[in-house]
Amino acid sequence: MNIYLDTGLLLKIFSAEPNSAEAVALVQSQGTSIIFCHLQQTELQNALYRKAARNEINRDELAKSLKRIQSDLDHGILQIPNLEWPEIWTNADRLTAKYAIATQCRTLDVLHVAVAMQLGIKTFATTDMRQMALARKAGLKVLGLGSK
């Protein structure tokens, strides 16, 4: 898949949320494998645990979501790329200096865009309006679902 999925969009795939069906359809229209770096993995798992803490999902739903992630990793649906983190940090710093005032993007949002750029991915899918603005300014094609 030549598209980078922000964690907010990934969350809609692995947990029932508004626009989940739209997120699943987007992924299905793009191909069979999903780039899934450790940044996305950690942030996604944290988001699921936080949903459980807020009683938005129960423990069984949390366990099922975590098992689906592991199963998708095991079956190659989620593919962990090799990343050059020094290059990503340098690019994230450059993006921050150039666009943070205009977009008000958070650090993790900037890191996701920098990861996509380092991987040469040209399309970025997100649910976050600020991140959409940053990705566009960085020269990426943006696909969005709803807003944050």
C-alpha positions as CSV (number, residue, x, y, z in Angstrom):
1,M,0.0,0.0,0.0
2,N,1.4,3.3,-1.0
3,I,-0.5,5.3,1.6
4,Y,0.3,6.3,5.2
5,L,-2.5,5.9,7.7
6,D,-2.4,8.2,10.7
7,T,-3.1,6.5,14.0
8,G,-6.5,8.2,14.3
9,L,-7.6,6.4,11.1
10,L,-6.0,3.1,12.2
11,L,-8.0,3.4,15.4
12,K,-11.2,3.5,13.4
13,I,-10.2,0.2,11.7
14,F,-9.4,-1.6,14.9
15,S,-12.2,-0.2,17.1
16,A,-15.8,0.8,16.3
17,E,-15.9,4.6,16.0
18,P,-17.7,7.1,13.8
19,N,-16.5,6.7,10.2
20,S,-15.1,3.2,10.9
21,A,-16.8,1.8,7.8
22,E,-15.4,4.7,5.7
23,A,-11.9,4.0,7.1
24,V,-12.2,0.2,6.3
25,A,-13.4,1.0,2.8
26,L,-10.5,3.4,2.2
27,V,-8.0,0.7,3.3
28,Q,-9.7,-2.0,1.2
29,S,-9.6,0.3,-1.9
30,Q,-5.8,0.8,-1.5
31,G,-4.5,-2.7,-1.4
32,T,-3.7,-5.6,0.9
33,S,-0.9,-4.5,3.1
34,I,-0.6,-1.5,5.4
35,I,2.6,0.3,6.4
36,F,2.7,0.1,10.2
37,C,5.7,1.5,11.9
38,H,6.5,1.2,15.6
39,L,5.3,4.8,16.2
40,Q,1.8,3.9,14.8
41,Q,1.8,0.6,16.8
42,T,2.6,2.2,20.1
43,E,0.2,5.1,19.6
44,L,-2.6,2.8,18.5
45,Q,-2.2,0.4,21.4
46,N,-2.1,3.4,23.8
47,A,-5.3,4.8,22.2
48,L,-7.1,1.5,22.7
49,Y,-6.0,1.2,26.3
50,R,-7.2,4.8,26.9
51,K,-10.6,4.0,25.3
52,A,-10.9,1.1,27.8
53,A,-9.9,3.4,30.7
54,R,-12.7,5.9,29.6
55,N,-15.2,2.9,29.3
56,E,-15.6,3.6,25.6
57,I,-14.8,-0.1,25.1
58,N,-14.8,-3.0,27.5
59,R,-11.9,-5.3,28.3
60,D,-13.1,-8.0,25.9
61,E,-13.3,-5.4,23.1
62,L,-9.8,-4.2,24.0
63,A,-8.4,-7.8,23.9
64,K,-10.1,-8.4,20.6
65,S,-8.6,-5.3,19.1
66,L,-5.1,-6.1,20.3
67,K,-5.5,-9.6,19.0
68,R,-6.6,-8.3,15.6
69,I,-3.5,-6.1,15.4
70,Q,-1.2,-9.0,16.3
71,S,-3.0,-11.2,13.8
72,D,-2.6,-8.6,11.0
73,L,1.1,-8.3,11.9
74,D,1.5,-12.1,11.8
75,H,-0.3,-12.4,8.4
76,G,1.7,-9.5,6.8
77,I,-1.4,-7.2,6.5
78,L,0.5,-4.8,8.7
79,Q,4.1,-4.4,7.6
80,I,6.7,-2.8,9.7
81,P,9.2,-0.9,7.5
82,N,12.8,-0.2,8.2
83,L,13.2,3.5,9.2
84,E,16.1,5.8,9.4
85,W,15.2,7.7,12.6
86,P,18.0,10.3,12.5
87,E,16.6,11.4,9.1
88,I,13.0,11.4,10.4
89,W,14.0,13.6,13.4
90,T,15.8,16.0,11.1
91,N,12.9,16.2,8.8
92,A,10.4,16.6,11.7
93,D,12.5,19.5,13.0
94,R,12.5,21.1,9.5
95,L,8.7,20.6,9.2
96,T,8.2,22.1,12.7
97,A,10.3,25.2,12.0
98,K,8.6,25.7,8.6
99,Y,4.9,24.9,9.4
100,A,4.2,24.7,13.1
101,I,3.0,28.3,13.5
102,A,0.6,28.0,10.5
103,T,-0.7,24.5,11.3
104,Q,-0.3,24.2,15.1
105,C,0.5,20.5,14.6
106,R,1.5,18.4,17.6
107,T,4.8,16.6,17.7
108,L,3.4,13.1,17.0
109,D,1.5,14.5,14.0
110,V,4.8,16.0,12.6
111,L,6.6,12.7,13.2
112,H,3.9,10.8,11.2
113,V,4.3,13.1,8.3
114,A,8.1,12.8,8.5
115,V,7.9,9.0,8.5
116,A,5.7,9.1,5.4
117,M,8.1,11.3,3.7
118,Q,11.1,9.2,4.7
119,L,9.4,6.2,3.2
120,G,8.6,8.0,0.0
121,I,4.9,7.6,0.5
122,K,3.0,10.3,-1.4
123,T,-0.5,9.9,0.1
124,F,-1.3,10.6,3.7
125,A,-4.7,9.6,5.3
126,T,-5.7,11.2,8.6
127,T,-8.7,12.3,10.6
128,D,-6.9,15.4,12.0
129,M,-7.4,18.7,10.4
130,R,-4.1,20.2,11.6
131,Q,-2.2,17.2,10.4
132,M,-4.0,17.4,7.0
133,A,-2.8,21.0,6.7
134,L,0.8,19.9,7.5
135,A,0.8,17.0,5.1
136,R,-0.5,19.2,2.3
137,K,2.2,21.9,3.0
138,A,4.8,19.1,3.0
139,G,3.7,18.1,-0.5
140,L,1.7,15.0,0.2
141,K,-1.7,14.2,-1.2
142,V,-4.2,14.1,1.7
143,L,-7.2,11.8,2.2
144,G,-9.3,12.8,5.2
145,L,-12.1,11.3,7.2
146,G,-14.1,13.6,9.4
147,S,-12.1,15.9,11.7
148,K,-10.6,16.0,15.2
